[in-house]
Amino acid sequence: MLDLRGVSFVRDERVILAPMDWRVAADERWLVLGANGSGKTTLVRIAAMYEHPSSGDVTVLGEHLGRTDVRVLRRRIGYSSAAIAAQIRPELTCIDVVMTAKFAALEPWWHRYDDDDRARAVACLDRMRVARFADRSLGTLSSGEQQRVLLARALMTDPGLLLLDEPSARLDLGGREQLVAALAELTTDPDAAPLVLVTHHLDEVPEGMTHVLMLRQGQVVARGPIDTTLTSAALSDCFEMALQLERRSDGRWSAWADR
């Protein structure tokens, strides 16, 4: 579903991503971990076709970057990030916020939508348990409710790949837990699209993740199946400090500084 080969990213002579290879298969759920500035957001923007790498080859859903119309391909990728959320007018109704994903747009007046589109948008909102807000403006919702609307937006096109860049940023504890529960419905659904979740907080990782990619200052420090790769030693290397790691009986993770 996603194949990056020799991909790097350099801006203003600063190496943000060193050359790396990474593949995401159809049945995988990847967690991307790293401290702020480790290159996580740049990596997922490249995967979402919103950023071009400085070198390397990018193939998404069988389409090769440079040989395809990225404006069309983006419609097949479910992508949610703080950058996109900041561009959406808070006055838009939630149903319009979700529907605009059909054309990877930010405003509903640029395209035409029909009753089937509206029904699909409501179904996506319902899956995230926010259908009751369909006709409410996005800005009137709590932060947690807004994030679930944005998750519904990412599902609008029944995407072949789902990319979520720190979806629980700026949420309080209640909002975060509601969002983690919503994410768990996707990560544990065998029929859901392959998923990439970017974060630096292990306590917001839902159950069902299968693999982990760990970045430090643009370099890959570990990658592989989450059960064997995500260890205290690897996490300490990733964040450059001594950390302890625990996986609870409910499948959730906790980490703390080793003092």
C-alpha positions as CSV (number, residue, x, y, z in Angstrom):
1,M,0.0,0.0,0.0
2,L,3.0,2.3,0.7
3,D,6.5,1.8,-0.6
4,L,9.3,4.4,0.1
5,R,12.7,3.6,-1.3
6,G,15.8,5.7,-0.5
7,V,13.5,8.6,0.5
8,S,15.1,11.7,2.1
9,F,14.1,15.3,2.7
10,V,16.4,18.3,3.0
11,R,15.3,21.9,3.6
12,D,17.6,24.9,3.8
13,E,20.6,22.5,3.9
14,R,19.1,20.8,7.0
15,V,18.5,17.1,6.8
16,I,15.0,16.4,8.1
17,L,14.9,12.9,6.9
18,A,17.9,10.8,6.1
19,P,17.6,8.3,3.2
20,M,15.3,5.5,4.3
21,D,13.2,2.6,3.1
22,W,9.7,1.8,4.4
23,R,6.9,-0.4,3.3
24,V,3.3,-0.7,4.6
25,A,1.4,-3.8,3.6
26,A,-2.4,-4.1,3.3
27,D,-2.9,-5.9,6.7
28,E,-0.6,-3.7,8.7
29,R,-1.2,-0.9,11.3
30,W,2.0,1.1,11.8
31,L,2.9,3.3,14.7
32,V,5.4,6.0,14.0
33,L,7.2,7.2,17.1
34,G,9.7,9.9,17.8
35,A,10.4,13.1,19.6
36,N,9.4,16.5,18.3
37,G,11.6,17.3,15.3
38,S,12.4,13.7,14.5
39,G,10.8,13.9,11.0
40,K,7.5,12.2,11.7
41,T,5.3,14.8,10.2
42,T,7.5,15.2,7.1
43,L,7.4,11.5,6.6
44,V,3.7,11.2,6.7
45,R,3.2,14.3,4.4
46,I,5.4,12.6,1.8
47,A,3.2,9.4,2.2
48,A,0.1,11.6,1.8
49,M,1.5,13.2,-1.4
50,Y,1.5,16.7,0.2
51,E,5.3,16.9,0.1
52,H,7.9,15.8,-2.4
53,P,11.1,14.1,-1.2
54,S,14.5,15.5,-1.9
55,S,15.5,12.0,-3.2
56,G,14.1,8.5,-3.6
57,D,11.0,6.8,-4.9
58,V,7.5,7.0,-3.5
59,T,4.7,4.6,-4.5
60,V,1.2,4.8,-2.8
61,L,-1.6,2.5,-3.7
62,G,0.3,1.3,-6.8
63,E,0.7,4.9,-8.1
64,H,4.3,6.3,-8.5
65,L,5.0,9.9,-7.4
66,G,6.0,11.8,-10.5
67,R,3.9,9.6,-12.8
68,T,0.4,10.3,-11.5
69,D,-1.9,13.2,-10.7
70,V,-1.5,13.6,-7.0
71,R,-4.7,15.7,-6.8
72,V,-6.6,12.6,-7.8
73,L,-4.5,10.1,-5.8
74,R,-5.0,12.2,-2.6
75,R,-8.8,11.3,-2.8
76,R,-7.9,7.7,-2.2
77,I,-5.8,8.5,0.9
78,G,-7.4,9.2,4.2
79,Y,-5.3,11.9,5.8
80,S,-5.8,13.8,9.0
81,S,-3.3,16.3,10.5
82,A,-3.2,19.5,12.6
83,A,-2.2,21.4,9.4
84,I,-5.3,20.4,7.5
85,A,-7.5,20.9,10.6
86,A,-6.2,24.5,10.9
87,Q,-7.2,25.2,7.3
88,I,-10.9,24.2,7.8
89,R,-13.2,27.0,8.6
90,P,-14.8,26.4,12.0
91,E,-18.1,27.8,10.6
92,L,-18.5,24.8,8.2
93,T,-21.1,22.2,9.3
94,C,-19.7,18.9,10.3
95,I,-21.4,17.2,7.3
96,D,-19.7,19.6,5.0
97,V,-16.3,19.1,6.7
98,V,-16.6,15.4,6.0
99,M,-18.0,15.7,2.4
100,T,-15.2,17.9,1.2
101,A,-12.8,14.9,1.6
102,K,-14.4,13.4,-1.5
103,F,-12.4,15.8,-3.6
104,A,-9.5,16.4,-1.1
105,A,-10.9,20.0,-0.8
106,L,-11.4,22.4,2.1
107,E,-14.6,24.2,1.0
108,P,-17.8,22.6,-0.2
109,W,-18.6,25.3,-2.9
110,W,-15.7,24.1,-5.2
111,H,-17.5,20.9,-6.1
112,R,-21.0,19.4,-6.3
113,Y,-22.3,16.8,-3.8
114,D,-25.4,14.7,-4.0
115,D,-27.6,12.8,-1.6
116,D,-25.3,9.7,-1.8
117,D,-22.4,11.9,-0.7
118,R,-24.4,13.2,2.2
119,A,-25.5,9.8,3.3
120,R,-21.9,8.6,3.2
121,A,-20.8,11.6,5.3
122,V,-23.4,10.9,7.9
123,A,-22.4,7.2,8.0
124,C,-18.8,8.2,8.6
125,L,-19.9,10.6,11.4
126,D,-22.0,7.8,12.9
127,R,-19.1,5.4,12.9
128,M,-17.2,8.0,15.0
129,R,-20.3,8.5,17.1
130,V,-20.7,12.1,16.2
131,A,-23.6,11.9,13.7
132,R,-25.8,14.0,16.0
133,F,-23.5,16.9,15.2
134,A,-23.9,16.7,11.4
135,D,-25.6,20.1,11.1
136,R,-23.6,21.8,13.8
137,S,-20.7,24.0,12.9
138,L,-17.3,22.5,13.6
139,G,-16.3,25.3,15.8
140,T,-19.1,24.8,18.3
141,L,-17.8,21.3,19.2
142,S,-15.4,20.3,21.9
143,S,-11.8,19.5,20.8
144,G,-12.5,15.8,21.2
145,E,-15.6,15.9,19.2
146,Q,-13.9,17.9,16.5
147,Q,-11.1,15.3,16.2
148,R,-13.7,12.6,15.7
149,V,-15.3,14.6,13.0
150,L,-11.9,14.9,11.3
151,L,-11.5,11.1,11.6
152,A,-14.8,10.7,9.9
153,R,-13.6,13.0,7.2
154,A,-10.5,10.8,6.7
155,L,-12.9,7.8,6.2
156,M,-15.2,9.6,3.7
157,T,-13.7,8.1,0.5
158,D,-13.3,4.6,1.9
159,P,-9.6,5.1,1.5
160,G,-7.0,2.5,0.6
161,L,-4.6,4.0,3.1
162,L,-5.2,5.9,6.3
163,L,-2.6,8.4,7.7
164,L,-3.2,10.1,11.0
165,D,-0.7,12.7,12.2
166,E,-1.0,13.2,16.0
167,P,-4.8,13.1,16.0
168,S,-5.0,13.6,19.8
169,A,-2.9,16.7,20.0
170,R,-4.4,19.4,22.2
171,L,-7.0,17.1,23.6
172,D,-7.8,16.9,27.3
173,L,-7.8,13.5,29.1
174,G,-11.5,12.8,28.3
175,G,-11.2,13.8,24.7
176,R,-8.1,11.7,24.2
177,E,-9.7,8.6,25.7
178,Q,-12.8,9.0,23.5
179,L,-10.5,9.4,20.4
180,V,-8.4,6.3,21.4
181,A,-11.6,4.3,21.6
182,A,-12.6,5.5,18.2
183,L,-9.2,4.7,16.8
184,A,-9.3,1.2,18.3
185,E,-12.4,0.5,16.2
186,L,-10.3,1.1,13.1
187,T,-7.1,-0.7,14.3
188,T,-8.9,-3.8,15.3
189,D,-11.2,-4.0,12.3
190,P,-9.7,-6.6,9.9
191,D,-11.5,-5.0,6.9
192,A,-10.3,-1.5,7.6
193,A,-7.6,0.1,5.4
194,P,-3.9,-0.1,6.5
195,L,-3.2,2.6,8.9
196,V,-0.3,4.8,10.0
197,L,-0.5,6.6,13.3
198,V,2.1,9.3,14.1
199,T,2.6,10.2,17.8
200,H,5.1,10.8,20.5
201,H,2.8,9.7,23.3
202,L,2.5,6.0,23.9
203,D,-0.5,6.4,26.2
204,E,-2.6,7.4,23.2
205,V,-1.8,4.4,21.1
206,P,-4.8,2.1,20.6
207,E,-4.8,-1.6,20.7
208,G,-4.4,-3.4,17.4
209,M,-1.2,-1.7,16.1
210,T,1.0,-4.3,14.4
211,H,4.2,-2.6,13.6
212,V,6.4,0.3,14.8
213,L,8.8,2.7,13.1
214,M,11.0,4.7,15.4
215,L,12.7,8.0,14.3
216,R,15.4,10.1,16.0
217,Q,16.6,13.2,14.3
218,G,15.5,12.0,10.9
219,Q,17.1,8.6,11.2
220,V,15.4,5.2,11.6
221,V,16.5,3.7,14.9
222,A,14.1,0.7,14.9
223,R,11.3,-0.8,12.9
224,G,9.4,-4.1,12.7
225,P,6.6,-6.0,14.5
226,I,5.5,-4.0,17.5
227,D,5.5,-7.0,19.9
228,T,9.3,-7.5,19.4
229,T,10.5,-4.1,18.3
230,L,8.9,-1.8,20.8
231,T,11.1,-2.3,23.9
232,S,12.4,-0.2,26.7
233,A,15.9,-0.2,25.1
234,A,14.6,0.8,21.7
235,L,12.3,3.5,23.2
236,S,15.2,4.9,25.2
237,D,17.4,5.0,22.1
238,C,14.6,6.8,20.2
239,F,14.0,9.5,22.8
240,E,17.7,9.7,23.9
241,M,16.8,9.1,27.6
242,A,16.4,6.2,29.9
243,L,12.8,5.0,29.7
244,Q,10.8,2.1,31.1
245,L,8.0,0.6,29.0
246,E,5.0,-1.4,30.0
247,R,2.1,-3.0,28.1
248,R,-1.0,-3.3,30.1
249,S,-3.5,-6.2,30.0
250,D,-5.9,-4.1,27.9
251,G,-3.3,-3.7,25.1
252,R,-2.5,-0.1,25.9
253,W,1.1,1.1,26.6
254,S,2.7,3.2,29.3
255,A,6.2,4.7,29.4
256,W,8.1,6.7,32.1
257,A,11.6,8.0,32.8
258,D,13.9,5.5,34.5
259,R,15.1,7.2,37.6
